[in-house]
């Protein structure tokens, strides 16, 4: 029996060595936009000769922000204001009121008037939800359809949530990144709310698990198929969204952000058109842009871009942009995870069993082995378990520091992971009972 226990504990140790050294360094939590590379913004050097410096591009690409909102009246005075007061000059905002019952639309208009930005905001009422769509994606689709009627059409769409408070320069930073690296999509995993006891215990782990599942370096590597995005903040080039077929190809996806990233990154392998065609398109766009500037010299026009999508994406973290969505209790976090956990496993019983076994071996075994080894005097098992447990804590520490949580919480990750395992199991039970994907009064 002791040999079996030692074998399983050694397996856990080997897995963690592979995760730490062979999984894209996911645990480092160091993928930030250039302007966030230093913790102290006062140390940031603004070199205007740097092509990624926000004001280095002119005229500014036209951005249309799409915000689906369902009963968000409490948060909009802060979150919508953060977009309305962006330092970025060429921005329009479309808020889609998704059948709210709390006066969301009125609050949005009042907020725009208070900011003296009434002309920047358009509020539209969502049409009834058709079969085959999730509510959020249907609201976003209507916002994009409206934006496509604008003249000129947007160069980029900013897909964001109604609970996100953006840093005043965030659009500058996103566009600078997209242009400097010729990206079709730039996405940020915003800083989730982490104030209550349960939030401090569970939210950093949620981010840690996401990074382990989707290592950001791998997602950002054009040579790898893995793709990911975070739905709270996505800047996507209009041509890329059109090329993949629009949001309708994702209309039933509950994990729509990663599905969108996968579709966009897939454009890189398709390589629509050749280099000669791309140069011809760019030349044509420059001619059209010159004509527009001649006819309307005082109107900001988008910088001409190559119509051919690159399929290049980038996903990073941020310390500056926050989600204000509260998760004050275990139940609220549990429901958030259980809503999509089984979806992530493609509703597969086999994958569910594999996840339950895997999470147990990876996280629970080191803690149990350490305690059992100490109690029984089996120092070999205790030592291997302790070393593995320390590796877990070291790997988790950067995420805890990002969320400004006590470092000692790193040693609690095995217990936290066990809770997440139970949430995943509950997600499967909810799906089997026909209650999976419940969100804001809707069940998908």
C-alpha positions in Angstrom: 0.0 0.0 0.0 2.8 2.3 0.9 4.4 1.7 -2.5 1.2 2.6 -4.3 1.0 5.8 -2.3 4.6 6.7 -3.0 4.1 6.0 -6.7 1.0 8.3 -7.0 2.9 11.0 -5.1 5.9 10.7 -7.4 3.5 10.9 -10.4 2.1 14.2 -9.0 5.7 15.5 -8.6 6.6 14.6 -12.2 3.4 16.3 -13.4 4.2 19.5 -11.6 7.7 19.5 -13.0 6.3 19.2 -16.5 3.7 21.9 -15.8 6.3 24.3 -14.4 9.0 23.8 -17.0 7.0 22.6 -20.1 3.7 24.4 -20.1 4.5 27.7 -21.5 5.6 29.2 -18.2 1.9 29.9 -17.6 2.4 30.3 -13.8 4.6 33.4 -14.2 1.6 35.8 -14.8 3.8 38.1 -16.8 2.1 38.8 -20.1 1.2 42.5 -20.0 0.9 45.3 -22.5 4.0 47.3 -22.8 2.6 50.2 -20.9 1.9 47.9 -17.9 5.3 46.3 -17.8 6.2 48.3 -14.7 4.1 48.2 -11.5 4.8 51.9 -10.9 3.3 53.9 -13.8 5.4 56.8 -12.7 8.4 55.0 -13.9 7.0 54.5 -17.4 9.1 56.2 -20.0 7.0 57.7 -22.8 9.3 57.6 -25.8 7.3 59.2 -28.7 9.7 57.7 -31.2 8.5 54.2 -30.1 5.8 53.0 -32.6 3.9 51.4 -29.7 3.6 54.8 -27.9 -0.1 55.6 -27.9 0.0 58.9 -29.7 2.4 57.7 -32.4 -0.3 56.8 -34.8 -2.4 59.4 -36.5 -5.2 59.6 -37.7 -6.6 57.3 -35.1 -8.3 54.1 -36.2 -12.1 54.2 -35.7 -13.2 52.0 -32.8 -16.8 51.0 -32.0 -17.3 49.6 -28.5 -20.1 47.0 -28.2 -21.5 46.6 -24.7 -24.3 44.0 -24.1 -26.1 45.0 -20.9 -28.8 43.1 -19.0 -29.9 44.7 -15.7 -26.6 46.6 -15.2 -28.0 49.9 -13.9 -26.0 49.7 -10.7 -22.6 49.4 -12.4 -23.0 51.5 -15.5 -22.4 54.9 -13.8 -18.8 53.7 -13.2 -18.1 51.3 -16.0 -19.7 53.2 -18.9 -18.2 56.4 -17.7 -14.7 54.7 -17.9 -15.3 54.2 -21.7 -16.9 57.6 -22.3 -13.9 59.4 -20.7 -11.2 57.5 -22.6 -8.4 59.6 -23.9 -8.8 57.9 -27.3 -10.5 60.4 -29.6 -12.1 58.3 -32.4 -14.6 56.2 -30.5 -18.2 55.4 -30.7 -20.1 53.2 -28.1 -23.1 51.0 -28.8 -24.8 49.7 -25.7 -27.4 46.9 -26.4 -30.1 46.8 -23.7 -30.9 43.1 -23.4 -34.4 43.3 -22.1 -33.4 44.9 -18.8 -36.0 45.5 -16.1 -33.9 47.9 -13.9 -33.7 51.0 -16.2 -30.3 50.1 -17.7 -31.0 52.1 -20.9 -32.0 55.3 -19.0 -29.0 55.0 -16.7 -26.7 54.7 -19.7 -28.1 57.8 -21.4 -27.9 59.8 -18.2 -24.3 58.7 -17.7 -23.4 59.9 -21.2 -25.1 63.2 -20.6 -23.3 63.7 -17.3 -20.0 63.1 -19.1 -20.9 65.5 -21.9 -20.6 62.5 -24.3 -24.2 62.0 -25.4 -23.1 62.0 -29.1 -20.6 59.2 -28.4 -23.2 56.7 -27.1 -26.0 54.9 -28.9 -28.4 52.8 -26.9 -30.4 50.2 -28.8 -33.0 47.7 -27.5 -32.3 44.1 -28.2 -34.7 42.1 -30.3 -36.3 39.0 -28.9 -33.8 36.1 -28.4 -34.0 33.8 -31.4 -33.5 30.1 -31.2 -30.0 28.9 -31.4 -28.4 32.0 -29.8 -27.1 32.8 -26.3 -28.3 36.1 -25.0 -25.0 37.8 -24.7 -23.9 36.9 -28.3 -27.2 37.9 -29.7 -26.9 41.3 -28.1 -23.4 41.7 -29.4 -24.4 40.7 -32.8 -27.1 43.4 -32.9 -24.5 46.0 -31.8 -22.1 44.9 -34.5 -24.9 45.0 -37.1 -25.7 48.6 -36.1 -22.0 49.6 -36.1 -21.7 48.2 -39.7 -24.2 50.9 -40.8 -21.9 53.7 -39.7 -19.9 55.6 -42.2 -17.0 55.1 -42.2 -17.2 51.6 -40.8 -15.2 50.8 -37.7 -11.6 49.6 -38.1 -11.9 47.7 -34.8 -14.6 46.5 -32.5 -14.1 46.6 -28.8 -16.1 43.8 -27.3 -16.5 44.4 -23.6 -18.8 43.7 -20.7 -21.0 46.1 -18.8 -19.2 45.3 -15.5 -15.7 46.4 -16.8 -14.1 49.6 -15.6 -11.4 50.6 -18.1 -8.3 52.5 -17.5 -8.4 55.9 -19.3 -5.6 55.0 -21.7 -6.7 51.4 -22.3 -7.9 52.0 -25.8 -4.6 53.7 -26.7 -2.7 50.7 -25.4 -4.9 48.1 -27.1 -4.7 49.8 -30.5 -0.9 50.4 -30.1 -0.4 46.7 -29.5 -2.6 45.7 -32.4 -0.9 48.0 -34.9 2.7 47.4 -33.7 2.4 43.6 -34.0 -0.2 43.5 -36.8 -2.7 41.6 -34.7 -6.2 40.7 -35.6 -7.2 40.4 -31.9 -5.9 41.8 -28.6 -7.6 40.6 -25.5 -7.0 41.3 -21.8 -8.0 39.1 -18.8 -9.2 42.0 -16.7 -8.5 42.1 -12.9 -11.5 40.4 -11.3 -13.0 41.7 -8.1 -11.1 40.3 -5.2 -12.3 42.0 -2.0 -14.5 39.5 0.0 -13.1 36.6 1.8 -14.4 34.1 -0.7 -13.1 36.2 -3.6 -9.6 36.2 -2.1 -9.8 32.5 -1.6 -11.1 31.5 -5.0 -10.8 34.2 -7.6 -7.0 34.1 -8.0 -7.2 30.3 -8.4 -9.8 30.8 -11.2 -7.3 32.9 -13.1 -4.4 30.5 -12.3 -6.4 27.5 -13.7 -7.4 29.5 -16.8 -3.7 30.3 -17.5 -2.8 26.6 -16.9 -5.5 25.5 -19.4 -4.6 28.2 -21.9 -0.9 29.2 -21.5 -0.8 32.8 -22.7 2.5 32.4 -24.4 1.2 29.5 -26.4 -2.0 31.4 -27.3 0.1 34.3 -28.5 2.4 32.1 -30.6 1.3 32.0 -34.2 3.0 28.6 -34.7 0.7 26.9 -32.1 -2.9 26.0 -32.6 -3.9 26.8 -29.0 -6.0 30.0 -28.9 -7.7 31.9 -26.1 -9.3 35.2 -25.2 -11.0 36.8 -22.3 -14.5 38.1 -23.1 -14.4 41.2 -20.8 -12.0 43.0 -23.1 -11.5 42.1 -26.7 -10.3 44.4 -29.5 -10.9 42.7 -32.9 -10.2 43.9 -36.4 -13.3 44.3 -38.4 -11.9 42.4 -41.4 -11.0 39.5 -39.2 -14.5 39.3 -37.8 -16.0 39.4 -41.2 -13.6 36.8 -42.6 -14.5 34.2 -39.9 -18.2 34.7 -40.7 -19.1 37.0 -37.8 -20.5 36.1 -34.4 -23.1 33.9 -35.9 -20.6 31.0 -36.1 -20.4 31.1 -32.3 -24.0 31.8 -31.6 -24.5 28.8 -29.4 -21.2 29.0 -27.6 -21.2 29.5 -23.9 -17.4 29.9 -23.9 -17.7 32.4 -26.7 -14.4 34.3 -26.1 -12.1 31.3 -26.6 -14.2 30.1 -29.5 -13.8 33.5 -31.1 -10.1 33.4 -30.5 -9.8 29.9 -32.1 -11.7 31.1 -35.2 -9.6 34.2 -35.6 -6.3 32.3 -35.1 -7.4 29.8 -37.7 -7.3 32.5 -40.3 -3.5 32.4 -40.1 -3.4 28.9 -41.6 -5.9 29.8 -44.3 -3.7 32.6 -45.7 -6.5 34.0 -47.8 -4.9 35.6 -50.9 -1.2 36.1 -51.6 1.3 38.8 -50.8 0.7 40.5 -54.2 -3.1 40.7 -53.5 -2.4 42.1 -50.0 -0.2 44.9 -51.5 -2.8 45.7 -54.1 -5.5 45.9 -51.3 -3.3 48.2 -49.3 -2.6 50.5 -52.3 -6.3 50.7 -53.0 -7.1 51.6 -49.4 -4.5 54.3 -49.4 -6.1 55.8 -52.5 -9.6 55.7 -50.9 -8.2 57.3 -47.7 -6.6 60.1 -49.7 -9.9 60.8 -51.5 -11.8 60.9 -48.2 -9.3 63.3 -46.6 -9.6 65.6 -49.7 -13.4 65.6 -49.5 -13.6 65.8 -45.7 -10.4 67.3 -44.4 -11.6 67.9 -40.9 -13.1 64.5 -40.3 -10.9 61.8 -38.7 -10.5 58.9 -41.0 -9.2 55.4 -40.3 -5.7 54.5 -41.1 -5.7 52.2 -44.2 -5.1 48.6 -43.3 -4.4 45.4 -45.3 -7.7 43.7 -45.7 -6.0 40.3 -45.5 -6.3 39.0 -41.9 -3.2 37.7 -40.2 -4.7 35.3 -37.8 -2.4 36.7 -35.1 -3.8 37.2 -31.6 -2.5 38.3 -28.3 -3.9 37.6 -24.8 -2.5 39.2 -21.7 -3.2 40.3 -18.1 -3.8 43.8 -16.8 -3.5 45.6 -13.5 -5.4 48.6 -14.7 -8.7 47.4 -16.0 -11.1 45.8 -13.5 -14.3 43.9 -13.3 -16.7 45.3 -10.8 -18.9 42.2 -10.7 -19.1 41.1 -7.0 -18.8 37.5 -5.9 -19.5 38.0 -2.2 -20.3 34.3 -1.3 -19.2 30.8 -2.1 -22.5 30.3 -4.0 -22.0 33.1 -6.4 -18.5 31.9 -7.4 -19.8 28.3 -7.4 -22.6 29.2 -9.9 -20.1 31.2 -12.0 -17.8 28.2 -12.4 -20.6 25.5 -12.7 -22.3 27.5 -15.5 -19.6 26.5 -18.1 -17.2 24.0 -16.5 -18.8 21.0 -18.1 -19.1 22.9 -21.4 -15.3 23.3 -21.3 -15.2 19.5 -21.2 -17.4 19.2 -24.3 -20.1 17.5 -22.1 -17.9 14.4 -22.2 -18.3 11.9 -19.3 -14.9 10.5 -20.1 -13.3 13.9 -19.9 -15.2 14.6 -16.7 -13.8 11.4 -15.1 -10.3 12.3 -16.4 -10.6 15.8 -14.9 -11.7 14.5 -11.5 -8.9 12.0 -11.3 -6.4 14.4 -12.7 -7.3 17.2 -10.3 -7.1 14.8 -7.4 -3.6 13.5 -8.4 -2.2 16.9 -9.2 -3.5 18.9 -6.2 -5.0 16.8 -3.5 -2.4 13.9 -3.4 0.6 16.1 -2.4 -1.2 17.5 0.6 -2.7 14.1 1.7 0.7 12.4 1.2 2.5 15.0 3.3 0.1 14.7 6.2 -0.2 10.9 5.9 3.5 10.4 5.7 4.1 12.5 8.8 1.4 10.7 10.8 2.6 7.2 9.8 6.3 8.0 9.9 6.8 7.3 6.2 9.3 10.1 5.6 9.9 9.3 2.0 6.2 9.9 1.1 6.1 12.9 3.4 9.2 14.4 1.7 8.0 13.9 -1.8 4.5 15.2 -0.9 6.0 18.3 0.7 8.3 19.1 -2.2 5.4 18.8 -4.6 3.2 20.9 -2.3 6.0 23.6 -2.2 6.1 23.5 -6.0 2.4 24.1 -6.2 2.8 27.1 -3.8 5.7 28.6 -5.8 3.7 28.3 -9.0 0.6 29.9 -7.5 2.5 32.8 -5.8 2.7 35.2 -8.9 -1.0 35.0 -9.4 -1.6 35.8 -5.7 0.7 38.7 -5.9 -1.1 40.0 -9.0 -4.3 40.1 -6.9 -2.5 41.4 -3.9 -3.5 38.5 -1.7 -1.5 37.1 1.2 1.3 34.8 0.0 0.5 32.2 2.5 -2.7 31.4 0.6 -0.5 29.7 -1.9 -0.3 26.7 0.4 -4.1 26.5 0.3 -4.3 25.8 -3.4 -4.8 22.0 -3.0 -8.0 22.6 -0.9 -9.1 25.3 -3.2 -8.6 23.0 -6.2 -10.7 20.4 -4.5 -13.6 22.9 -4.2 -13.2 23.7 -8.0 -13.3 19.9 -8.7 -16.7 19.7 -6.9 -17.9 22.7 -8.9 -17.0 20.9 -12.1 -18.9 17.8 -10.9 -21.9 19.9 -10.1 -21.7 21.5 -13.5 -22.1 18.1 -15.0 -25.1 17.3 -12.8 -26.7 20.6 -13.7 -26.3 19.8 -17.4 -27.8 16.4 -17.0 -30.8 18.0 -15.1 -31.3 20.5 -17.9 -30.1 23.4 -15.8 -26.7 24.0 -17.4 -25.7 27.4 -18.6 -28.1 29.4 -16.5 -27.4 33.1 -16.5 -29.5 36.1 -15.6 -32.8 34.3 -15.8 -32.0 32.3 -18.9 -31.0 28.6 -19.2 -29.1 27.4 -22.3 
